[in-house]
């Protein structure tokens, strides 16, 4: 609080923002958020999809190395875990690398394990995820993604 003396009278002045000024700032912030938020959220969705296809690429590389060493891909029953731990289910690989083919199995961006079929319906093997909802079908974040699709 400032005090000024004018001709013997004490005048107090309070400084601060008026209600109108605060409302104008809130409206401007709201407009900025409504423009920027969809762009930022859209980028996060795109990044999740890109991670899925990057994971597919890493797993496919490990599967190719497994196949070179063992003359075939792991079975559906052995699953992708055969890239991390030596399978005990038939066909047991004869030339399995002692340190495995992957350090650990990646999970999809929504925290679910990737699914695997060998032989696949779309190739020698299929690696896929059911998206955010974890169920077959859907759109947007709930869409299904598989290694047979092109990265978007």
Residue frames as qw, qx, qy, qz and C-alpha x, y, z in Angstrom:
[[0.000, 0.891, 0.453, 0.000, 0.00, 0.00, 0.00],
 [0.436, 0.236, 0.000, 0.869, 1.42, 3.32, -1.00],
 [0.171, -0.823, -0.420, 0.341, 0.75, 6.47, 0.87],
 [0.383, 0.384, 0.168, 0.824, 1.07, 9.85, -0.76],
 [0.148, -0.598, -0.402, 0.677, 0.67, 13.21, 0.83],
 [0.173, 0.479, 0.421, 0.751, -1.31, 15.78, -1.05],
 [0.166, -0.538, 0.008, -0.826, -2.04, 19.00, 0.67],
 [0.292, -0.334, 0.600, -0.665, -2.15, 17.46, 4.11],
 [0.865, -0.007, 0.152, -0.478, -4.44, 14.52, 3.26],
 [0.327, -0.316, 0.882, 0.122, -3.37, 10.89, 3.24],
 [0.771, 0.339, -0.172, -0.512, -4.47, 9.08, 0.07],
 [0.570, -0.256, 0.779, 0.053, -4.08, 5.33, -0.03],
 [0.625, 0.470, -0.403, -0.475, -3.60, 3.56, -3.35],
 [0.744, -0.150, 0.650, -0.033, -3.87, -0.16, -3.78],
 [0.355, 0.510, -0.604, -0.498, -2.34, -1.76, -6.81],
 [0.507, 0.011, 0.858, -0.079, -3.45, -5.05, -8.36],
 [0.044, -0.078, -0.769, -0.633, -5.42, -6.56, -11.22],
 [0.546, 0.077, 0.169, -0.817, -9.05, -5.82, -11.79],
 [0.679, 0.156, 0.686, -0.212, -11.58, -8.56, -12.36],
 [0.664, 0.707, 0.024, -0.244, -11.87, -7.58, -16.02],
 [0.197, 0.734, -0.644, -0.090, -8.11, -7.91, -16.55],
 [0.403, -0.249, 0.871, -0.133, -8.09, -11.37, -14.96],
 [0.721, 0.402, 0.498, -0.265, -11.03, -12.50, -17.11],
 [0.534, 0.773, -0.254, -0.230, -9.35, -11.24, -20.29],
 [0.013, -0.581, 0.814, 0.012, -6.20, -13.21, -19.42],
 [0.556, 0.004, 0.802, -0.216, -8.26, -16.36, -18.73],
 [0.719, 0.594, 0.218, -0.288, -10.08, -16.03, -22.07],
 [0.373, 0.760, -0.512, -0.147, -6.76, -15.64, -23.92],
 [0.232, -0.395, 0.884, -0.092, -5.31, -18.67, -22.11],
 [0.685, 0.239, 0.621, -0.297, -8.41, -20.69, -22.95],
 [0.658, 0.704, -0.072, -0.257, -8.11, -19.82, -26.63],
 [0.168, 0.682, -0.710, -0.047, -4.43, -20.73, -26.70],
 [0.425, -0.189, 0.864, -0.194, -5.10, -24.06, -24.98],
 [0.739, 0.416, 0.428, -0.312, -7.93, -24.89, -27.37],
 [0.584, 0.740, -0.288, -0.170, -5.59, -24.32, -30.32],
 [0.118, 0.634, -0.758, 0.100, -2.44, -25.94, -28.94],
 [0.602, -0.226, 0.689, -0.334, -3.85, -28.91, -26.97],
 [0.898, 0.333, 0.203, -0.205, -5.21, -30.88, -29.97],
 [0.561, 0.706, -0.429, 0.060, -1.86, -30.52, -31.75],
 [0.117, -0.558, 0.763, -0.305, 0.08, -31.73, -28.72],
 [0.726, -0.055, 0.588, -0.353, -2.32, -34.59, -27.98],
 [0.842, 0.506, -0.039, -0.181, -2.29, -35.65, -31.63],
 [0.349, 0.685, -0.625, 0.133, 1.50, -35.83, -31.52],
 [0.419, -0.375, 0.754, -0.338, 1.38, -38.10, -28.47],
 [0.863, 0.223, 0.352, -0.285, -0.93, -40.49, -30.32],
 [0.687, 0.664, -0.293, -0.035, 1.39, -40.45, -33.33],
 [0.013, 0.648, -0.726, 0.229, 4.38, -41.16, -31.09],
 [0.687, -0.160, 0.635, -0.317, 2.64, -44.22, -29.62],
 [0.877, 0.439, 0.130, -0.146, 1.98, -45.63, -33.08],
 [0.445, 0.746, -0.485, 0.101, 5.59, -44.96, -34.11],
 [0.329, -0.514, 0.744, -0.272, 6.78, -46.82, -31.00],
 [0.869, 0.107, 0.411, -0.253, 4.66, -49.82, -31.98],
 [0.808, 0.583, -0.085, 0.016, 6.33, -50.03, -35.40],
 [0.135, 0.740, -0.618, 0.229, 9.80, -49.45, -33.92],
 [0.602, -0.319, 0.673, -0.288, 9.14, -52.35, -31.51],
 [0.908, 0.336, 0.197, -0.154, 7.98, -54.52, -34.43],
 [0.554, 0.735, -0.381, 0.094, 11.24, -53.78, -36.23],
 [0.156, -0.616, 0.717, -0.288, 13.37, -54.72, -33.20],
 [0.752, -0.084, 0.590, -0.281, 11.45, -57.95, -32.60],
 [0.847, 0.518, 0.011, -0.122, 11.57, -58.86, -36.31],
 [0.317, 0.733, -0.584, 0.142, 15.36, -58.45, -36.28],
 [0.397, -0.404, 0.762, -0.314, 15.59, -60.75, -33.25],
 [0.857, 0.194, 0.382, -0.285, 13.27, -63.27, -34.93],
 [0.702, 0.653, -0.280, -0.047, 15.46, -63.31, -38.04],
 [0.062, 0.629, -0.737, 0.238, 18.55, -63.99, -35.91],
 [0.659, -0.151, 0.639, -0.366, 16.67, -66.76, -34.07],
 [0.873, 0.415, 0.124, -0.223, 15.71, -68.28, -37.42],
 [0.479, 0.707, -0.518, 0.050, 19.31, -68.15, -38.70],
 [0.147, -0.487, 0.801, -0.316, 20.53, -69.98, -35.60],
 [0.469, 0.002, 0.802, -0.369, 17.67, -72.46, -35.27],
 [0.015, 0.035, 0.836, 0.547, 16.33, -72.92, -38.82],
 [0.214, -0.587, -0.704, -0.338, 12.84, -71.73, -37.94],
 [0.206, -0.522, 0.128, -0.818, 10.83, -69.22, -35.95],
 [0.143, -0.021, 0.817, -0.558, 9.58, -69.87, -32.44],
 [0.148, -0.435, -0.845, -0.274, 6.17, -71.53, -32.38],
 [0.326, -0.621, -0.185, -0.689, 3.07, -69.66, -31.25],
 [0.789, -0.531, -0.310, 0.005, 3.15, -71.71, -28.03],
 [0.676, -0.118, -0.183, 0.704, 6.76, -70.68, -27.35],
 [0.017, -0.960, -0.277, 0.047, 5.85, -67.10, -28.15],
 [0.312, 0.848, -0.210, 0.374, 8.11, -64.09, -28.20],
 [0.622, -0.710, 0.317, -0.092, 9.49, -65.16, -24.83],
 [0.940, 0.085, 0.170, 0.282, 11.66, -67.59, -26.84],
 [0.467, 0.733, -0.102, 0.484, 13.74, -64.55, -27.78],
 [0.248, -0.780, 0.350, -0.456, 14.55, -63.84, -24.12],
 [0.569, -0.397, 0.683, -0.229, 14.65, -67.28, -22.46],
 [0.131, 0.229, -0.913, -0.312, 15.54, -70.65, -23.95],
 [0.744, -0.078, -0.158, -0.645, 12.29, -72.43, -24.86],
 [0.321, -0.222, 0.896, -0.212, 11.50, -75.70, -23.13],
 [0.731, 0.388, 0.407, -0.386, 8.50, -76.48, -25.35],
 [0.574, 0.083, 0.664, 0.471, 8.99, -78.39, -28.61],
 [0.872, 0.291, -0.170, 0.356, 10.60, -77.68, -30.93],
 [0.545, -0.760, 0.090, 0.344, 13.45, -76.92, -28.53],
 [0.464, 0.854, -0.234, 0.021, 16.07, -74.89, -30.42],
 [0.932, -0.063, -0.061, 0.351, 19.46, -76.54, -30.77],
 [0.560, 0.237, -0.040, 0.793, 21.54, -73.41, -31.34],
 [0.229, -0.913, -0.304, -0.144, 19.85, -70.93, -29.01],
 [0.328, 0.604, -0.323, 0.651, 22.20, -68.05, -28.11],
 [0.514, -0.264, -0.659, 0.481, 23.25, -68.19, -24.46],
 [0.078, -0.250, -0.307, 0.915, 22.42, -64.52, -23.88],
 [0.352, 0.640, 0.624, -0.276, 19.20, -64.61, -25.89],
 [0.380, 0.432, 0.484, 0.659, 18.08, -62.49, -28.79],
 [0.145, -0.762, -0.136, -0.616, 16.47, -59.66, -26.85],
 [0.135, 0.244, -0.637, 0.719, 17.39, -58.30, -23.44],
 [0.256, 0.302, 0.718, -0.573, 13.71, -58.06, -22.53],
 [0.191, 0.515, 0.756, 0.357, 10.40, -58.18, -24.35],
 [0.067, -0.077, -0.004, -0.995, 8.99, -54.80, -25.27],
 [0.151, 0.554, 0.767, -0.285, 5.41, -53.98, -24.33],
 [0.206, 0.643, 0.465, 0.573, 3.11, -51.83, -26.41],
 [0.094, 0.357, -0.165, 0.915, 2.69, -48.14, -25.46],
 [0.599, -0.462, -0.111, -0.644, -0.44, -49.02, -23.52],
 [0.368, -0.492, 0.691, -0.380, 1.35, -51.53, -21.28],
 [0.928, 0.086, 0.235, -0.275, 0.15, -54.73, -22.96],
 [0.507, -0.328, 0.704, 0.374, 2.44, -57.49, -24.23],
 [0.424, 0.428, -0.491, -0.630, 2.72, -57.89, -27.98],
 [0.861, 0.102, 0.425, -0.259, 0.92, -60.90, -29.42],
 [0.041, 0.528, -0.761, -0.376, 2.62, -63.43, -31.71],
 [0.893, 0.216, 0.303, -0.253, 1.49, -66.11, -34.16],
 [0.130, 0.571, -0.739, -0.332, 3.73, -68.49, -36.07],
 [0.297, 0.217, 0.469, 0.803, 2.89, -69.38, -38.70],
 [0.132, 0.364, 0.256, -0.886, 1.07, -66.10, -39.13],
 [0.483, 0.629, 0.596, -0.128, -2.05, -65.27, -41.08],
 [0.317, 0.934, -0.006, -0.166, -0.21, -62.48, -42.91],
 [0.365, 0.735, -0.566, 0.076, 3.27, -63.98, -43.30],
 [0.594, 0.157, -0.747, 0.253, 5.72, -66.38, -41.67],
 [0.337, -0.376, -0.663, 0.553, 4.80, -64.80, -38.34],
 [0.120, -0.773, -0.296, -0.549, 2.51, -62.06, -37.08],
 [0.333, -0.213, -0.494, 0.774, 3.37, -59.62, -34.31],
 [0.151, -0.587, -0.410, -0.682, 0.46, -57.43, -33.29],
 [0.060, -0.166, -0.601, 0.779, -1.28, -55.42, -30.59],
 [0.029, -0.654, -0.735, -0.179, -4.95, -54.64, -30.01],
 [0.053, 0.622, 0.069, 0.778, -4.24, -51.02, -29.06],
 [0.125, -0.377, 0.444, -0.803, -5.25, -49.08, -25.95],
 [0.743, -0.225, 0.105, -0.622, -8.41, -51.06, -25.20],
 [0.247, -0.345, 0.903, -0.074, -6.68, -54.46, -25.54],
 [0.645, 0.313, 0.660, -0.224, -9.56, -55.89, -27.58],
 [0.416, 0.168, 0.676, 0.584, -9.83, -56.72, -31.28],
 [0.154, 0.726, 0.516, 0.427, -11.04, -53.91, -33.53],
 [0.275, -0.795, -0.253, 0.477, -11.42, -50.24, -32.83],
 [0.431, 0.768, 0.123, 0.457, -10.33, -46.87, -34.14],
 [0.097, -0.899, 0.245, -0.349, -7.85, -44.23, -33.06],
 [0.144, -0.592, 0.729, -0.313, -5.94, -45.35, -29.97],
 [0.752, -0.071, 0.570, -0.324, -8.04, -48.53, -29.85],
 [0.734, 0.539, -0.305, -0.279, -6.98, -49.57, -33.37],
 [0.919, -0.184, 0.303, 0.170, -5.16, -52.84, -33.94],
 [0.240, 0.830, -0.469, -0.183, -1.62, -52.70, -35.30],
 [0.947, -0.062, 0.295, 0.111, 0.36, -55.53, -36.87],
 [0.409, -0.513, 0.507, 0.559, 3.78, -56.00, -38.42],
 [0.469, 0.345, 0.697, 0.418, 2.14, -56.61, -41.81],
 [0.148, 0.932, 0.329, -0.029, 0.89, -53.01, -41.90],
 [0.486, 0.489, -0.056, 0.722, 2.88, -50.04, -43.13],
 [0.328, -0.414, -0.394, 0.752, 4.00, -47.54, -40.50],
 [0.133, 0.844, 0.473, 0.216, 1.72, -44.54, -40.70]]
